Structure formats: structure tokens, C-alpha cells
């Protein structure tokens, strides 16, 4: 029987530049066969805005001075999509997947990532869905997850960002994903709204719950068996 494992590495909180370098090394290793299984890197970043290949002039609203004042880094990267934000309380996933072993179609891959997040949200009782013509996941017209990917010879990197308990005010620094008048939301916000005014404190386990449900949904959607892998050993092996 074919060994179809998904290595899952929880990187904790890591600066964006370090995670980007790790992704590129992992993609190289997956492409060469040095990394024999698909890999899902999970991380939270200090505040950072990234500009994808499709970023249009004017979609970054903040000046360099304002970004510095709020402690936000800025990167231009090779992923698809427009401008987006990553920060604390957001579940960022970077799948290093060889589509040769799945389906060689990036549009198919994007729809699978959306479905993973829709299933993970469903485990919270949140109904996620798609918006025609746009990549990502919405809840009642509000955007809760962004997706932007890159691939070389059918090996992917970059990935998805699910707002769990994210400070949504950071999205005011931009036109998120280049979508005018979009309203951003989070798992925490949707759960509190669903409580209909009840006085509830955010669960400290919410990010961990989102992580577990997303990993489980990823395994189901891609027909892979998740297997935790030591992040420190992984980083050391890819850096050697």
C-alpha cells in the first residue's frame, strides 16, 4: 500500500523571513526527493504585510512610517494574490506538497485548500464558503481566510492564513487581497457573534483547536495521514 504521510511541523512564532527561507529549502528538498513526504508547516508570525505578484498600486494604504510605528514588517514575495497581513492569533499554514502525487492543477489545489478551511470552520459550527471569482474563504460575506500559493515543477509553497483571534485592525492598513470594501472576520469574532451577546472570554485554546481541526481536514482532503514531526530537527536537516 502506498505510504501517504503528511509531516506536520509546528514552528511556533517565527519571523516571516525565517519561515520563507525554510519554505524554500523544504520545497527544494521535496522537489529533489530528499524530503520523501508532503509537509505542512504551521506558524504564527509577528505582524507582517506581504505583497504578492498581483498586488496593485494603492492597495497598501499605510506609509512606511505608519508600518514602523505599528511594528509591521513588509515583504514582496513570489506567491500569487495581492496584499495581505499575517500576525499573532492567525493560523498560517505553508503546505509543501508535490502535486505530481495528487493532481497537477493549481486551480484544483486552491479549491482543496479552501475546502480544508471550510471543513475546519465547520468543526466550530461556523459555515464557511466561497465567493465566485475570488480565492479564499468567507463567512456570511466576511472574509476569514486568505490563500496565496506558488509552485515550481508542481511542488508548492506559501499557503493559507486563517484568522483565529487576529487583531483585525491591522487589515485597515491595506485593501485586503485587493478587494475593495471587504470586511475581515475571525473565528473568535464569529463565535462571539453567534453567542448573541453572551459575555464570553476567548478560549486560550482556540488557536490550538483551530490547528488540530485544520490538520485533520487537510489529511482527509488530500488523503494523507498526518504525522507530527519535530520542527527543530526538521529545520536542522534542511539547513545542513
VOGU-3710 file (C-alpha; in Angstrom, 3 decimals, decimal comma):
1> xxxxxxxxxx> 0,000/0,000/0,000  1,295/3,467/-0,879  2,779/5,367/2,078  0,887/8,673/2,038  2,053/10,657/5,044  1,700/14,344/5,819  4,533/15,562/8,018  3,255/18,351/10,276  5,716/20,765/11,890  4,539/23,392/14,381
11> xxxxxxxxxx> 7,061/26,232/14,170  5,551/28,276/16,996  6,082/32,008/16,471  8,682/32,670/13,785  9,725/35,825/11,893  8,391/35,860/8,340  11,859/35,940/6,726  12,935/32,784/8,566  9,736/30,934/7,629  10,090/31,982/3,993
21> xxxxxxxxxx> 13,668/30,675/3,849  12,531/27,406/5,448  9,719/27,003/2,922  12,097/27,473/0,026  14,521/24,908/1,452  11,675/22,457/2,083  10,348/22,917/-1,454  13,824/22,278/-2,848  14,106/19,127/-0,738  10,638/17,935/-1,760
31> xxxxxxxxxx> 11,466/18,503/-5,412  14,756/16,587/-5,183  13,200/13,724/-3,226  15,330/14,443/-0,159  12,033/15,143/1,620  10,025/11,982/0,842  6,615/13,141/2,111  4,385/16,184/1,819  4,923/18,674/4,630  2,653/21,163/6,386
41> xxxxxxxxxx> 4,414/23,978/8,242  2,215/25,733/10,811  3,256/29,057/12,281  2,289/32,379/13,780  4,178/35,477/12,646  4,961/38,773/14,313  2,998/41,491/12,433  3,933/41,494/8,739  2,380/42,591/5,451  3,252/40,688/2,293
51> xxxxxxxxxx> 2,805/41,843/-1,292  2,070/39,078/-3,786  2,679/39,087/-7,531  -0,750/40,596/-8,255  -0,515/43,496/-5,805  -1,823/46,680/-7,404  -0,533/50,154/-6,699  -2,501/51,817/-3,938  -3,636/48,640/-2,165  -1,093/49,206/0,585
61> xxxxxxxxxx> -2,623/52,194/2,355  -0,095/52,700/5,144  3,113/54,684/4,812  6,442/53,217/5,813  6,370/55,446/8,898  2,982/54,093/9,988  4,080/50,500/9,461  7,176/51,133/11,554  5,102/52,768/14,280  2,881/49,681/14,488
71> xxxxxxxxxx> 5,828/47,300/14,316  4,804/45,801/10,960  7,395/44,385/8,564  6,896/44,468/4,780  7,899/41,845/2,200  7,437/41,398/-1,542  7,117/37,685/-2,331  6,583/35,295/-5,243  3,165/33,974/-4,207  0,026/34,723/-6,180
81> xxxxxxxxxx> -2,519/37,208/-4,930  -2,468/40,776/-3,667  -1,571/42,353/-0,323  -2,331/40,591/2,968  -1,432/40,590/6,656  -0,033/37,941/8,991  0,186/38,313/12,741  -0,396/36,861/16,199  -3,586/34,859/16,596  -3,581/33,837/12,941
91> xxxxxxxxxx> -3,038/30,215/11,882  -0,662/30,333/8,919  -0,117/27,114/7,002  2,571/26,510/4,399  1,947/23,183/2,610  4,990/21,829/0,769  3,054/19,479/-1,487  4,124/17,588/-4,585  1,107/17,881/-6,871  2,590/15,168/-9,091
101> xxxxxxxxxx> 1,282/12,816/-6,401  -2,158/14,459/-6,298  -3,487/16,453/-9,280  -1,303/18,648/-11,478  -3,627/21,613/-11,432  -3,123/24,765/-9,334  -6,797/25,724/-9,576  -7,700/22,299/-8,177  -5,149/22,819/-5,404  -6,597/26,207/-4,424
111> xxxxxxxxxx> -10,087/24,716/-4,197  -8,740/21,903/-1,978  -7,160/24,416/0,404  -10,454/26,295/0,572  -12,266/23,056/1,355  -9,783/22,229/4,134  -10,558/25,542/5,830  -14,311/25,236/5,247  -14,227/21,828/6,964  -12,116/23,172/9,856
121> xxxxxxxxxx> -14,570/26,040/10,373  -17,466/23,600/10,251  -15,983/21,815/13,265  -16,562/25,071/15,194  -20,135/25,316/13,918  -19,117/28,137/11,554  -20,412/27,922/7,990  -17,634/28,915/5,625  -17,979/29,247/1,876  -16,558/30,611/-1,343
131> xxxxxxxxxx> -17,157/33,805/-3,289  -17,276/33,293/-7,078  -14,190/34,618/-8,838  -12,211/35,124/-5,617  -9,817/32,832/-3,784  -10,243/32,370/-0,031  -12,956/31,544/2,483  -15,860/33,738/3,606  -18,455/33,604/6,369  -21,653/35,445/5,539
141> xxxxxxxxxx> -19,876/37,836/3,196  -16,965/38,469/5,586  -13,520/37,125/4,706  -11,996/34,805/7,306  -9,132/33,146/5,411  -6,739/34,162/2,654  -4,841/31,886/0,277  -1,865/32,601/-1,949  0,470/29,954/-3,375  3,488/29,421/-5,565
151> xxxxxxxxxx> 4,723/26,275/-7,285  7,790/25,080/-9,140  7,648/21,820/-11,081  4,392/21,067/-9,239  5,885/21,472/-5,744  4,047/24,143/-3,764  4,940/26,633/-1,071  3,277/29,659/0,555  -0,305/28,751/1,516  -3,163/29,922/3,733
161> xxxxxxxxxx> -3,872/32,231/6,654  -6,900/31,633/8,890  -7,856/34,468/11,226  -8,425/32,796/14,593  -8,056/35,531/17,207  -6,270/38,038/14,989  -6,330/41,786/15,722  -8,405/42,727/12,685  -7,454/46,420/12,875  -4,204/45,577/11,065
171> xxxxxxxxxx> -6,237/44,977/7,901  -7,086/48,699/7,905  -3,510/49,302/6,721  -4,366/47,886/3,285  -7,059/46,877/0,849  -7,034/43,205/1,947  -6,351/40,896/-1,006  -7,110/43,877/-3,241  -10,859/43,575/-2,568  -12,469/46,966/-2,046
181> xxxxxxxxxx> -14,809/47,278/0,973  -14,103/43,734/2,145  -14,912/43,088/5,803  -12,468/40,797/7,590  -13,519/38,477/10,384  -12,055/35,754/12,609  -13,064/32,507/14,276  -13,173/34,325/17,598  -15,371/37,115/16,199  -17,808/34,681/14,619
191> xxxxxxxxxx> -18,081/32,598/17,787  -18,702/35,678/19,936  -21,323/36,958/17,490  -23,023/33,565/17,497  -23,210/33,741/21,312  -25,741/36,575/20,806  -24,280/38,999/23,298  -23,340/36,488/25,975  -20,312/37,545/27,988  -17,683/35,072/26,843
201> xxxxxxxxxx> -13,933/35,284/27,157  -11,890/33,993/24,196  -10,640/30,481/24,838  -6,858/30,333/25,282  -7,028/27,007/23,431  -8,754/28,451/20,369  -5,617/28,600/18,191  -4,674/25,037/19,177  -8,214/23,854/18,414  -8,076/25,532/15,001
211> xxxxxxxxxx> -4,706/23,938/14,354  -5,920/20,425/15,188  -9,082/20,761/13,119  -7,197/22,178/10,138  -4,602/19,374/10,209  -7,349/16,749/10,386  -9,239/18,356/7,498  -6,036/18,615/5,431  -5,335/14,922/5,900  -8,863/13,976/4,843
221> xxxxxxxxxx> -8,961/16,272/1,831  -5,591/15,197/0,447  -5,889/11,530/1,541  -2,800/11,787/3,728  -2,073/10,558/7,243  -0,870/13,441/9,455  2,294/12,702/11,423  3,834/15,215/13,831  7,480/15,933/13,117  9,977/17,733/15,304
231> xxxxxxxxxx> 10,312/21,265/13,982  13,839/21,787/15,362  15,126/18,586/13,762  13,385/19,468/10,504  14,980/22,908/10,382  18,400/21,424/11,153  18,061/18,747/8,452  17,038/21,260/5,786  19,784/23,673/6,768  22,573/21,076/6,685
//
